[in-house]
Amino acid sequence: MESITSHIGVVVVAGGSGSRMGGNLPKQFMLLDGQPILARTINNFAEALPGAEIVVVLPADYIDFWQDYARRFDVAEYRTTAGGAERFHSVANGIAALSDACDLIAVQDGVRPLATHEAIRRIARTAEREGSAIPVVQPVDSFRIVTAEGASHPVERATLRIVQTPQFFRAELLRKTDERLAALYARRSGRPQEEFAQRMAENNGNGRWLAPEEAVAAGLADKVVEAAEQPASSLARNIARGWERLLANIGLRPGPALPADRNVLHFDGEVQALRSRSAVAADEARRQAAPTSTQPREDPSCGDTVRSANERAYAEDARRMRN
């Protein structure tokens, strides 16, 4: 069996508050068969990857609590660092806390302690060979894509995968992200790479690399679009057509039947109720109507877009970044 020769660093991200799960403690501190979930995750990686550096990223307010709590259990060696405002920042802080000796880095959710040792090692070996590797599972649910105009079409779930952890990467791919992006921006805009490197360094930690206005000024984006500027003309037309159909159904206005694929959210019982109520109630129903249109996946017009020069360039940039 292929052996792992890299010095591995593991970033265990445990920055969640546990609000969705409920309880008095974030779920990473809850007990699983007598041990905190986070402790089981740490021990699992220490056993699967002997000698790996392990950094646990926690909310700053919980670091002292965890260090005191963990002393009551048998937990493998690890270091802690504070997380950031978003997961991206927490991962970046964890990577920064690893030593420069690490040439393969794993990112792992602190509340997923049950990966098998063989799966962890297999993903690590693949990343060593290919540059990166992530585990995925095939979904069993049904999916639809909804456009900004309110139309939707089905997605073939056989083409989708749900990303899991651990995710392994060669260290240079993670540590040189800013440098590679600065080079990419410089190539796109014709401006000096050092200029972008400086801007990205100034913005780092603020939730962005370049401000939207900076991206436009550099020629990297076409314009800054606020939420209020998003196109809604097609959706407005759909709502108007749904209202026409509703009025026709309750006998207030004749009108042609709309295509069967219009999903106007009014049912027979609601129509009967509206017929016996006032025009005010009908007006309220109009305001709440939310029709949508659907198109089959086989329809070649689904998803057809006219891409700007910037959009085409970003697609090419993404291809280059993968290589």
DOGUTOR-36890 format. One line per 2 residues: number of its first residue (from 1); their letters; for each residue x, z, y of N, C-alpha, C, CB. Coordinates in steps of 0.05 Angstrom, whole numbers, plus 5000, padded with zeros to 4 digits. Glycine has a CB too. Example, Ala and Ser with C-alpha at 12.3 -4.5 7.8 and 13.67 -1.06 7.14 Angstrom:
2
1> AS> 5264 5156 4886 5246 5156 4910 5264 5156 4934 5226 5181 4911 | 5257 5142 4955 5273 5143 4979 5258 5157 5001 5282 5114 4988
% end
This chain:
323
1> ME> 5017 5000 4976 5000 5000 5000 5017 5000 5025 4981 5024 5000 | 5010 4985 5045 5025 4983 5070 5026 5010 5083 5012 4962 5088
3> SI> 5050 5018 5092 5053 5044 5104 5051 5041 5135 5080 5057 5096 | 5046 5064 5148 5044 5065 5177 5071 5074 5188 5021 5084 5186
5> TS> 5083 5057 5204 5110 5064 5215 5109 5073 5244 5128 5040 5212 | 5087 5068 5257 5085 5075 5286 5083 5105 5290 5061 5061 5298
7> HI> 5092 5114 5313 5086 5141 5322 5059 5141 5336 5109 5152 5341 | 5040 5156 5325 5013 5154 5333 5005 5176 5352 4994 5153 5308
9> GV> 4990 5169 5372 4977 5189 5390 4947 5186 5387 4986 5185 5419 | 4933 5209 5385 4904 5209 5382 4892 5222 5406 4896 5224 5355
11> VV> 4874 5208 5420 4859 5219 5442 4831 5226 5432 4858 5199 5467 | 4825 5251 5431 4799 5260 5422 4782 5267 5447 4801 5286 5403
13> VA> 4762 5250 5452 4746 5253 5476 4722 5271 5470 4736 5225 5486 | 4722 5294 5482 4701 5314 5478 4690 5324 5504 4711 5338 5461
15> GG> 4683 5305 5521 4674 5312 5548 4645 5314 5553 4686 5293 5567 | 4629 5311 5531 4600 5311 5534 4589 5339 5540 4587 5300 5510
17> SG> 4565 5339 5553 4552 5365 5559 4533 5373 5538 4538 5363 5586 | 4525 5354 5520 4506 5361 5499 4477 5363 5508 4514 5386 5486
19> SR> 4471 5352 5532 4444 5356 5543 4423 5342 5526 4443 5344 5571 | 4429 5320 5513 4409 5306 5497 4403 5322 5471 4419 5278 5489
21> MG> 4423 5336 5461 4419 5351 5436 4406 5378 5441 4445 5354 5421 | 4410 5389 5465 4399 5415 5471 4417 5437 5460 4371 5418 5460
23> GN> 4409 5462 5464 4424 5485 5454 4440 5497 5477 4443 5476 5432 | 4452 5520 5471 4467 5535 5491 4495 5524 5496 4468 5564 5484
25> LP> 4506 5510 5476 4533 5500 5477 4533 5469 5474 4551 5513 5456 | 4552 5456 5487 4556 5427 5481 4560 5423 5451 4580 5416 5497
27> KQ> 4551 5401 5441 4551 5398 5412 4579 5398 5399 4537 5372 5404 | 4600 5391 5414 4627 5392 5403 4635 5420 5395 4647 5380 5422
29> FM> 4622 5440 5406 4629 5468 5400 4611 5480 5379 4629 5485 5425 | 4590 5466 5371 4571 5477 5351 4585 5477 5324 4546 5460 5350
31> LL> 4575 5495 5307 4588 5499 5281 4577 5479 5261 4583 5527 5271 | 4595 5469 5244 4588 5451 5222 4601 5464 5197 4597 5422 5226
33> DG> 4585 5475 5180 4595 5489 5156 4617 5509 5163 4607 5468 5136 | 4611 5525 5184 4628 5548 5191 4651 5542 5209 4639 5559 5166
35> QP> 4653 5517 5218 4675 5509 5237 4664 5492 5259 4697 5494 5222 | 4675 5495 5284 4665 5478 5306 4669 5449 5299 4680 5485 5332
37> IL> 4651 5432 5307 4653 5403 5302 4679 5392 5313 4629 5388 5314 | 4687 5401 5336 4712 5391 5348 4736 5399 5332 4715 5402 5377
39> AR> 4736 5423 5321 4758 5432 5304 4760 5415 5279 4755 5461 5296 | 4737 5408 5268 4737 5390 5244 4748 5363 5250 4708 5388 5232
41> TI> 4742 5352 5274 4752 5326 5282 4782 5327 5285 4739 5317 5308 | 4792 5348 5298 4821 5351 5302 4835 5353 5275 4828 5376 5318
43> NN> 4825 5370 5257 4838 5374 5231 4836 5349 5214 4824 5397 5216 | 4815 5334 5216 4812 5309 5201 4834 5289 5207 4784 5297 5206
45> FA> 4840 5286 5233 4861 5268 5241 4889 5279 5235 4859 5261 5271 | 4892 5305 5238 4918 5316 5231 4925 5312 5201 4919 5346 5238
47> EA> 4904 5314 5184 4908 5310 5156 4912 5280 5149 4885 5321 5140 | 4897 5263 5162 4898 5234 5156 4924 5222 5166 4875 5219 5168
49> LP> 4934 5232 5189 4958 5221 5202 4978 5243 5208 4950 5206 5229 | 4992 5253 5188 5011 5275 5192 5032 5267 5213 5025 5282 5166
51> GA> 5037 5285 5231 5057 5280 5252 5046 5267 5277 5078 5263 5241 | 5020 5260 5277 5008 5247 5301 5005 5268 5323 4981 5235 5294
53> EI> 5010 5258 5348 5003 5275 5371 4973 5274 5375 5019 5265 5396 | 4962 5297 5380 4933 5299 5385 4928 5311 5412 4918 5315 5363
55> VV> 4913 5297 5429 4905 5307 5456 4875 5309 5456 4917 5289 5479 | 4864 5332 5463 4836 5336 5465 4828 5335 5495 4827 5362 5452
57> VL> 4809 5318 5502 4800 5316 5530 4774 5331 5532 4797 5286 5538 | 4773 5351 5549 4750 5368 5553 4742 5369 5582 4756 5397 5542
59> PA> 4716 5376 5588 4709 5382 5615 4727 5405 5626 4679 5389 5618 | 4736 5403 5650 4754 5423 5661 4743 5452 5658 4760 5418 5690
61> DY> 4716 5454 5662 4704 5481 5661 4703 5493 5633 4676 5479 5671 | 4708 5477 5612 4707 5486 5584 4734 5490 5571 4690 5468 5568
63> ID> 4756 5483 5585 4782 5484 5572 4789 5513 5564 4804 5473 5590 | 4786 5532 5582 4793 5560 5575 4774 5570 5554 4791 5578 5600
65> FW> 4749 5563 5555 4730 5572 5535 4739 5562 5507 4701 5563 5541 | 4745 5536 5506 4752 5524 5480 4778 5537 5469 4755 5494 5482
67> QD> 4798 5540 5486 4823 5551 5476 4819 5580 5464 4844 5552 5498 | 4802 5595 5477 4796 5622 5467 4779 5620 5441 4781 5639 5488
69> YA> 4759 5603 5441 4741 5599 5418 4757 5589 5394 4719 5580 5425 | 4775 5570 5398 4789 5558 5376 4808 5577 5362 4805 5534 5386
71> RR> 4817 5598 5376 4835 5617 5363 4822 5631 5339 4844 5638 5383 | 4796 5631 5338 4782 5644 5315 4781 5627 5290 4753 5651 5324
73> FD> 4791 5602 5292 4790 5584 5269 4817 5572 5264 4769 5561 5275 | 4820 5560 5241 4844 5547 5233 4844 5518 5243 4848 5548 5201
75> VA> 4857 5514 5265 4856 5487 5278 4885 5477 5280 4844 5488 5307 | 4889 5451 5273 4915 5438 5274 4925 5438 5303 4914 5410 5262
77> EY> 4951 5432 5305 4964 5431 5332 4952 5409 5349 4995 5428 5328 | 4948 5415 5374 4937 5396 5393 4943 5406 5422 4907 5392 5389
79> RT> 4940 5388 5441 4941 5395 5469 4914 5388 5482 4965 5380 5484 | 4909 5400 5505 4884 5395 5520 4891 5383 5547 4867 5420 5522
81> TA> 4872 5368 5557 4874 5358 5584 4845 5355 5595 4889 5331 5586 | 4842 5355 5621 4816 5354 5633 4806 5325 5634 4816 5365 5661
83> GG> 4780 5322 5629 4767 5296 5631 4761 5287 5659 4741 5295 5615 | 4750 5264 5662 4743 5253 5689 4714 5250 5692 4757 5227 5693
85> AE> 4706 5236 5713 4678 5232 5720 4664 5215 5700 4675 5220 5748 | 4678 5195 5689 4666 5177 5669 4684 5177 5644 4663 5148 5680
87> RF> 4673 5166 5623 4688 5165 5598 4715 5150 5602 4672 5152 5575 | 4714 5129 5617 4738 5113 5622 4760 5131 5633 4732 5090 5642
89> HS> 4753 5148 5653 4773 5166 5665 4783 5187 5645 4762 5180 5689 | 4765 5196 5628 4773 5216 5608 4793 5204 5588 4748 5227 5593
91> VA> 4787 5179 5579 4806 5166 5561 4833 5162 5575 4794 5139 5551 | 4832 5153 5600 4857 5148 5615 4873 5174 5617 4851 5136 5643
93> NG> 4860 5196 5623 4874 5222 5625 4886 5230 5598 4854 5244 5634 | 4871 5225 5576 4882 5231 5550 4907 5214 5543 4861 5226 5528
95> IA> 4906 5189 5550 4929 5171 5545 4953 5181 5561 4923 5142 5552 | 4948 5189 5587 4970 5198 5604 4983 5224 5593 4959 5203 5632
97> AL> 4967 5239 5578 4978 5265 5567 4994 5261 5542 4955 5284 5561 | 4993 5237 5530 5010 5231 5506 5039 5226 5515 4998 5207 5491
99> SD> 5057 5231 5497 5085 5225 5503 5090 5195 5502 5104 5240 5483 | 5112 5187 5515 5119 5158 5516 5128 5148 5488 5141 5153 5536
101> AC> 5133 5167 5470 5141 5159 5443 5119 5146 5427 5152 5183 5428 | 5094 5151 5435 5071 5140 5420 5070 5109 5424 5044 5153 5429
103> DL> 5071 5094 5402 5068 5065 5405 5043 5055 5392 5092 5052 5392 | 5026 5073 5381 4999 5066 5372 4981 5089 5380 4999 5062 5340
105> IA> 4959 5082 5393 4941 5102 5404 4913 5099 5392 4940 5101 5435 | 4901 5121 5384 4874 5121 5374 4856 5136 5394 4872 5134 5346
107> VQ> 4832 5126 5398 4812 5139 5414 4789 5147 5396 4802 5121 5438 | 4782 5172 5396 4762 5183 5377 4742 5201 5391 4776 5198 5354
109> DG> 4717 5198 5384 4696 5216 5394 4700 5244 5381 4668 5205 5389 | 4699 5264 5398 4703 5291 5387 4681 5301 5369 4705 5310 5410
111> VR> 4657 5288 5370 4635 5297 5354 4630 5280 5329 4609 5298 5370 | 4651 5265 5321 4650 5249 5297 4672 5257 5278 4652 5218 5303
113> PL> 4667 5278 5263 4688 5290 5247 4690 5280 5218 4685 5319 5246 | 4673 5260 5210 4669 5254 5182 4682 5228 5173 4640 5253 5176
115> AT> 4698 5215 5189 4712 5191 5180 4730 5198 5157 4727 5177 5203 | 4732 5181 5137 4749 5187 5114 4778 5182 5122 4742 5169 5090
117> HE> 4796 5196 5108 4825 5192 5114 4833 5163 5109 4842 5211 5097 | 4823 5152 5088 4830 5124 5081 4820 5105 5103 4819 5116 5054
119> AI> 4796 5109 5114 4786 5092 5135 4803 5094 5160 4757 5099 5142 | 4811 5118 5167 4828 5123 5190 4855 5108 5187 4833 5153 5195
121> RR> 4867 5111 5163 4893 5099 5158 4891 5068 5157 4905 5109 5132 | 4869 5058 5146 4865 5029 5144 4862 5017 5172 4840 5023 5127
123> IA> 4847 5030 5190 4844 5020 5217 4871 5021 5231 4823 5037 5233 | 4886 5042 5227 4913 5045 5240 4931 5022 5230 4925 5072 5234
125> RT> 4931 5017 5204 4949 4996 5194 4941 4968 5205 4948 4995 5163 | 4915 4964 5208 4906 4938 5219 4915 4935 5248 4875 4936 5217
127> AE> 4912 4957 5264 4920 4956 5292 4950 4952 5294 4912 4982 5306 | 4965 4964 5276 4994 4960 5276 5001 4931 5273 5008 4977 5254
129> RE> 4986 4918 5256 4992 4890 5249 4980 4871 5270 4980 4883 5221 | 4956 4876 5279 4942 4857 5296 4942 4864 5326 4913 4856 5287
131> GS> 4949 4889 5333 4949 4897 5361 4927 4916 5368 4947 4873 5379 | 4904 4914 5355 4882 4932 5359 4862 4929 5335 4867 4926 5386
133> AI> 4846 4950 5331 4826 4949 5310 4805 4970 5316 4840 4954 5282 | 4780 4962 5311 4758 4981 5315 4739 4978 5291 4742 4975 5341
135> PV> 4727 5000 5282 4707 4999 5260 4680 4992 5272 4706 5025 5245 | 4664 4976 5257 4637 4969 5265 4618 4971 5241 4637 4940 5277
137> VQ> 4593 4972 5248 4572 4971 5227 4551 4951 5236 4559 4999 5222 | 4538 4938 5217 4518 4919 5223 4491 4933 5229 4514 4898 5200
139> PV> 4478 4926 5251 4453 4939 5258 4430 4931 5240 4445 4933 5287 | 4410 4948 5238 4386 4941 5222 4361 4939 5239 4382 4963 5200
141> DS> 4364 4946 5265 4341 4944 5283 4338 4915 5293 4345 4962 5307 | 4315 4910 5306 4310 4884 5318 4318 4886 5348 4281 4875 5316
143> FR> 4328 4863 5359 4337 4863 5387 4326 4839 5401 4368 4862 5387 | 4322 4843 5427 4315 4821 5445 4331 4822 5470 4284 4821 5451
145> IV> 4338 4799 5482 4351 4798 5508 4329 4793 5529 4373 4776 5508 | 4329 4809 5550 4309 4806 5571 4325 4796 5596 4294 4832 5577
147> TA> 4316 4774 5607 4329 4763 5630 4319 4776 5656 4325 4732 5632 | 4333 4770 5678 4325 4781 5704 4298 4771 5712 4346 4775 5726
149> EG> 4290 4748 5702 4264 4736 5709 4241 4747 5692 4265 4707 5706 | 4247 4765 5673 4226 4777 5657 4221 4763 5630 4200 4777 5672
151> AS> 4235 4740 5625 4232 4727 5600 4249 4741 5579 4241 4697 5602 | 4243 4737 5554 4258 4750 5532 4260 4731 5509 4246 4777 5524
153> HP> 4280 4734 5493 4282 4719 5468 4297 4736 5447 4297 4692 5473 | 4292 4731 5422 4304 4747 5401 4334 4742 5398 4290 4743 5375
155> VE> 4348 4762 5388 4376 4760 5382 4380 4761 5352 4393 4781 5397 | 4395 4744 5341 4400 4745 5312 4419 4769 5306 4413 4718 5302
157> RA> 4408 4789 5293 4423 4814 5290 4447 4810 5272 4405 4836 5280 | 4447 4789 5256 4470 4785 5239 4495 4779 5255 4465 4761 5219
159> TL> 4492 4771 5280 4514 4765 5298 4524 4790 5313 4507 4743 5318 | 4509 4813 5311 4516 4837 5326 4530 4858 5309 4490 4849 5338
161> RI> 4545 4874 5321 4558 4897 5308 4557 4921 5326 4587 4890 5300 | 4554 4945 5315 4554 4970 5330 4582 4982 5328 4532 4990 5319
163> VQ> 4594 4986 5351 4622 4996 5351 4623 5026 5346 4635 4989 5378 | 4641 5034 5328 4645 5062 5321 4673 5071 5330 4642 5066 5290
165> TP> 4681 5095 5322 4708 5105 5326 4718 5114 5299 4708 5128 5348 | 4745 5116 5296 4767 5113 5317 4773 5084 5323 4792 5127 5307
167> QF> 4782 5081 5348 4791 5054 5358 4821 5056 5363 4775 5046 5384 | 4836 5039 5350 4865 5040 5351 4875 5016 5368 4878 5039 5323
169> FR> 4896 5021 5384 4908 5000 5400 4939 5005 5401 4896 5000 5429 | 4953 4983 5403 4982 4986 5410 4983 4997 5438 4996 4958 5408
171> AE> 5002 5015 5441 5004 5030 5466 5007 5012 5490 5026 5050 5465 | 5023 4991 5488 5027 4974 5511 5002 4960 5521 5049 4954 5505
173> LL> 4983 4956 5503 4958 4943 5511 4942 4962 5529 4941 4936 5487 | 4943 4988 5525 4929 5007 5541 4944 5015 5566 4922 5031 5525
175> RK> 4970 5018 5563 4986 5028 5585 4992 5007 5606 5011 5040 5575 | 4991 4982 5598 4998 4961 5617 4973 4945 5627 5017 4941 5605
177> TD> 4950 4958 5624 4925 4944 5632 4926 4937 5662 4901 4962 5626 | 4933 4956 5679 4934 4951 5708 4953 4928 5714 4941 4976 5723
179> ER> 4976 4929 5701 4997 4909 5706 4987 4881 5699 5023 4915 5691 | 4974 4879 5676 4963 4853 5666 4941 4843 5684 4954 4856 5637
181> LA> 4924 4862 5693 4902 4854 5711 4913 4845 5738 4882 4877 5714 | 4933 4858 5748 4945 4850 5773 4956 4822 5771 4967 4870 5782
183> AL> 4970 4817 5749 4981 4790 5744 4958 4769 5742 4998 4789 5719 | 4937 4777 5729 4914 4758 5726 4902 4753 5753 4893 4770 5707
185> YA> 4897 4774 5769 4886 4770 5796 4904 4753 5813 4881 4797 5809 | 4930 4757 5812 4949 4742 5828 4948 4712 5820 4977 4753 5825
187> RR> 4946 4707 5794 4945 4679 5785 4919 4666 5795 4947 4678 5755 | 4897 4681 5794 4871 4670 5803 4870 4665 5832 4849 4689 5795
189> SG> 4882 4682 5849 4878 4680 5878 4901 4667 5892 4874 4708 5889 | 4925 4666 5879 4948 4655 5892 4962 4675 5911 4941 4631 5908
191> RP> 4953 4700 5909 4965 4721 5927 4985 4737 5910 4943 4739 5938 | 5003 4752 5924 5025 4766 5909 5014 4787 5890 5043 4780 5929
193> QE> 5026 4789 5866 5018 4808 5846 5022 4837 5857 5034 4805 5821 | 5043 4841 5873 5048 4868 5883 5025 4878 5901 5074 4868 5900
195> EF> 5011 4860 5915 4989 4867 5932 4967 4879 5915 4979 4843 5948 | 4960 4866 5892 4939 4876 5875 4948 4902 5861 4931 4855 5855
197> AQ> 4973 4903 5853 4983 4928 5840 4980 4952 5859 5012 4924 5831 | 4986 4948 5884 4984 4969 5904 4955 4978 5908 4996 4961 5931
199> RM> 4937 4958 5911 4909 4964 5914 4898 4980 5890 4892 4939 5919 | 4905 4971 5866 4894 4984 5842 4905 5012 5840 4902 4967 5818
201> AE> 4930 5016 5848 4941 5043 5847 4927 5061 5867 4971 5043 5853 | 4920 5051 5890 4906 5067 5910 4878 5074 5901 4905 5052 5937
203> NN> 4865 5055 5888 4837 5059 5879 4834 5075 5853 4823 5033 5876 | 4856 5077 5838 4854 5089 5812 4843 5118 5814 4882 5089 5798
205> GN> 4825 5124 5796 4812 5150 5796 4787 5152 5812 4831 5170 5807 | 4781 5130 5827 4757 5130 5843 4734 5114 5829 4762 5118 5870
207> GR> 4738 5108 5804 4717 5093 5789 4718 5063 5793 4690 5103 5798 | 4740 5053 5804 4742 5024 5808 4772 5017 5811 4725 5015 5833
209> WL> 4778 4991 5807 4805 4981 5813 4805 4967 5840 4814 4962 5791 | 4787 4948 5844 4784 4935 5869 4756 4939 5880 4790 4905 5866
211> AP> 4754 4944 5906 4728 4946 5918 4715 4918 5917 4730 4956 5948 | 4688 4917 5916 4675 4891 5916 4683 4873 5939 4645 4895 5917
213> EE> 4686 4885 5963 4694 4869 5986 4723 4858 5983 4692 4885 6012 | 4740 4874 5970 4767 4865 5965 4768 4842 5945 4784 4888 5954
215> AV> 4750 4843 5925 4749 4822 5905 4740 4796 5918 4731 4829 5882 | 4720 4797 5937 4710 4774 5951 4732 4763 5969 4684 4780 5967
217> AA> 4745 4781 5984 4765 4772 6003 4788 4758 5989 4776 4796 6018 | 4794 4766 5964 4816 4754 5949 4807 4729 5934 4827 4774 5929
219> GL> 4782 4722 5937 4773 4698 5923 4766 4702 5894 4792 4676 5926 | 4764 4727 5885 4759 4733 5857 4729 4734 5851 4772 4759 5849
221> AD> 4712 4736 5871 4684 4737 5867 4671 4720 5888 4673 4767 5867 | 4646 4711 5882 4633 4693 5901 4620 4709 5924 4611 4677 5887
223> KV> 4607 4732 5918 4595 4748 5939 4587 4775 5926 4570 4734 5951 | 4581 4794 5944 4571 4820 5935 4541 4819 5936 4582 4843 5954
225> VE> 4529 4825 5913 4500 4823 5910 4489 4851 5907 4492 4806 5886 | 4473 4860 5926 4459 4886 5924 4435 4883 5906 4451 4896 5952
227> AA> 4426 4906 5895 4404 4906 5877 4379 4892 5888 4397 4934 5868 | 4375 4896 5914 4351 4885 5927 4352 4855 5929 4347 4896 5955
229> EQ> 4377 4843 5925 4380 4815 5928 4376 4800 5901 4406 4808 5939 | 4372 4815 5879 4369 4803 5853 4345 4784 5853 4367 4824 5831
231> PA> 4347 4760 5842 4325 4742 5842 4301 4753 5827 4333 4715 5830 | 4278 4751 5840 4253 4761 5828 4230 4741 5830 4245 4787 5841
233> SS> 4237 4716 5838 4216 4696 5842 4200 4690 5817 4228 4671 5853 | 4215 4687 5794 4201 4680 5769 4184 4704 5760 4221 4673 5747
235> LA> 4194 4728 5763 4178 4752 5756 4153 4753 5773 4195 4777 5758 | 4156 4748 5799 4133 4748 5817 4112 4728 5808 4141 4743 5846
237> RN> 4121 4704 5800 4103 4684 5791 4088 4693 5766 4117 4658 5786 | 4103 4706 5747 4091 4716 5723 4069 4736 5729 4112 4728 5704
239> IA> 4075 4755 5748 4055 4775 5755 4031 4762 5767 4068 4796 5775 | 4035 4742 5785 4012 4728 5797 3995 4715 5776 4022 4708 5818
241> RG> 4008 4702 5756 3993 4688 5735 3978 4708 5718 4011 4671 5718 | 3991 4731 5713 3977 4752 5698 3952 4762 5712 3996 4775 5692
243> WE> 3955 4765 5739 3932 4774 5755 3909 4754 5754 3940 4780 5784 | 3916 4728 5756 3896 4707 5754 3881 4709 5727 3908 4679 5758
245> RL> 3896 4714 5706 3884 4715 5680 3865 4739 5678 3905 4717 5658 | 3874 4762 5690 3858 4786 5689 3832 4782 5704 3873 4810 5702
247> LA> 3833 4769 5728 3809 4764 5744 3790 4745 5728 3816 4751 5771 | 3801 4726 5715 3784 4707 5699 3771 4722 5677 3801 4684 5688
249> NI> 3785 4741 5664 3774 4755 5641 3751 4774 5650 3795 4772 5628 | 3752 4784 5674 3731 4803 5682 3710 4789 5699 3743 4826 5698
251> GL> 3711 4762 5699 3691 4746 5712 3692 4744 5742 3665 4756 5704 | 3713 4753 5754 3715 4752 5783 3726 4725 5793 3732 4774 5793
253> RP> 3740 4710 5776 3751 4685 5785 3755 4667 5761 3777 4689 5801 | 3745 4643 5762 3751 4624 5740 3780 4615 5742 3732 4600 5741
255> GP> 3791 4609 5719 3818 4599 5719 3826 4589 5692 3837 4621 5728 | 3846 4572 5690 3854 4561 5665 3868 4582 5648 3873 4537 5669
257> AL> 3865 4580 5622 3878 4598 5604 3908 4594 5605 3868 4595 5574 | 3923 4616 5604 3952 4614 5604 3963 4611 5576 3964 4638 5618
259> PA> 3988 4602 5573 3999 4599 5546 3998 4625 5530 4028 4590 5548 | 3996 4622 5503 3993 4645 5486 4017 4664 5487 3987 4636 5458
261> DR> 4040 4653 5495 4064 4670 5495 4065 4689 5518 4088 4653 5493 | 4045 4688 5536 4044 4707 5558 4034 4734 5548 4027 4697 5582
263> NV> 4049 4755 5553 4042 4781 5543 4033 4798 5566 4066 4795 5528 | 4008 4793 5576 3997 4809 5598 3987 4835 5587 3974 4793 5613
265> LH> 3996 4857 5599 3991 4883 5587 3963 4893 5594 4011 4903 5597 | 3942 4879 5585 3914 4888 5587 3900 4880 5561 3900 4876 5612
267> FD> 3885 4898 5550 3872 4894 5525 3842 4893 5529 3880 4915 5504 | 3828 4885 5508 3799 4881 5510 3785 4906 5521 3787 4874 5483
269> GE> 3792 4929 5511 3780 4953 5521 3784 4958 5550 3790 4977 5505 | 3808 4952 5559 3814 4955 5588 3798 4936 5605 3844 4951 5593
271> VQ> 3795 4911 5595 3780 4891 5609 3751 4900 5612 3781 4864 5595 | 3739 4910 5590 3711 4920 5592 3709 4942 5611 3702 4929 5564
273> AL> 3728 4960 5612 3727 4983 5630 3729 4973 5659 3750 5003 5624 | 3746 4953 5664 3749 4943 5691 3723 4929 5701 3772 4923 5692
275> RS> 3709 4916 5683 3684 4903 5691 3663 4923 5702 3672 4888 5667 | 3664 4947 5692 3645 4967 5701 3654 4984 5724 3637 4985 5678
277> RS> 3678 4978 5734 3689 4994 5756 3691 4978 5781 3717 5005 5748 | 3701 4989 5802 3701 4977 5828 3724 4958 5832 3702 4999 5849
279> AV> 3723 4944 5854 3745 4926 5861 3771 4941 5867 3737 4909 5886 | 3768 4966 5875 3792 4983 5880 3807 4987 5854 3784 5010 5893
281> AA> 3792 4993 5833 3804 4997 5806 3818 4971 5797 3784 5006 5786 | 3804 4948 5802 3816 4923 5794 3842 4918 5810 3796 4900 5799
283> DE> 3842 4925 5836 3866 4922 5852 3889 4939 5841 3861 4928 5881 | 3882 4964 5833 3902 4981 5821 3914 4970 5796 3891 5009 5816
285> AR> 3896 4957 5779 3905 4945 5755 3924 4922 5761 3881 4934 5738 | 3918 4907 5782 3936 4885 5789 3964 4895 5796 3925 4869 5813
287> RQ> 3965 4917 5811 3991 4928 5818 4007 4938 5794 3988 4950 5838 | 3993 4946 5773 4006 4956 5749 4012 4935 5728 3990 4979 5737
289> AA> 4001 4911 5732 4005 4890 5712 4035 4883 5711 3988 4865 5719 | 4045 4879 5687 4073 4872 5683 4076 4851 5662 4090 4897 5676
291> PT> 4068 4826 5667 4070 4806 5647 4099 4797 5641 4054 4781 5655 | 4104 4788 5618 4130 4777 5611 4126 4751 5596 4147 4797 5593
293> ST> 4147 4735 5594 4146 4711 5579 4167 4712 5557 4150 4686 5596 | 4162 4699 5535 4181 4699 5513 4187 4670 5506 4170 4715 5488
295> QP> 4211 4666 5495 4219 4640 5486 4232 4643 5459 4237 4626 5506 | 4228 4625 5440 4241 4627 5414 4271 4622 5417 4228 4608 5394
297> RE> 4286 4633 5399 4315 4630 5400 4322 4601 5397 4328 4646 5377 | 4306 4585 5383 4312 4557 5378 4310 4540 5403 4295 4546 5356
299> DP> 4295 4551 5423 4292 4536 5448 4319 4532 5461 4272 4551 5467 | 4329 4507 5464 4356 4503 5475 4359 4511 5504 4363 4474 5472
301> SC> 4336 4515 5518 4339 4524 5546 4345 4553 5549 4313 4517 5561 | 4341 4569 5527 4346 4598 5528 4375 4603 5534 4338 4612 5502
303> GD> 4380 4617 5555 4407 4626 5561 4424 4604 5575 4421 4634 5536 | 4413 4580 5579 4428 4560 5593 4433 4568 5622 4414 4532 5592
305> TV> 4457 4568 5631 4463 4576 5658 4483 4556 5671 4475 4604 5659 | 4482 4555 5697 4501 4539 5712 4521 4559 5723 4488 4522 5735
307> RS> 4546 4558 5713 4566 4578 5720 4582 4569 5744 4584 4584 5696 | 4588 4588 5761 4605 4582 5785 4634 4579 5776 4601 4603 5806
309> AN> 4650 4570 5794 4679 4568 5788 4691 4595 5781 4694 4556 5812 | 4682 4616 5795 4692 4643 5788 4683 4652 5761 4682 4663 5809
311> ER> 4658 4646 5753 4648 4654 5727 4664 4639 5705 4618 4648 5724 | 4669 4614 5709 4685 4599 5689 4713 4610 5688 4686 4569 5696
313> AY> 4724 4617 5711 4752 4628 5711 4752 4655 5697 4762 4631 5740 | 4732 4672 5700 4732 4698 5687 4730 4694 5656 4708 4715 5697
315> AE> 4715 4674 5647 4713 4668 5619 4741 4661 5608 4693 4646 5613 | 4755 4645 5623 4782 4637 5615 4801 4661 5616 4793 4614 5633
317> DA> 4798 4678 5637 4814 4703 5638 4810 4720 5613 4808 4718 5664 | 4784 4723 5606 4778 4740 5582 4792 4729 5557 4748 4742 5578
319> RR> 4791 4702 5555 4804 4690 5532 4834 4695 5532 4799 4660 5531 | 4847 4693 5555 4875 4698 5557 4882 4728 5551 4886 4691 5585
321> MR> 4865 4746 5561 4870 4774 5556 4869 4781 5527 4851 4792 5572 | 4853 4766 5512 4851 4772 5483 4876 4762 5468 4826 4760 5471
323> N> 4890 4743 5480 4913 4732 5466 4939 4746 5474 4916 4702 5473
% end
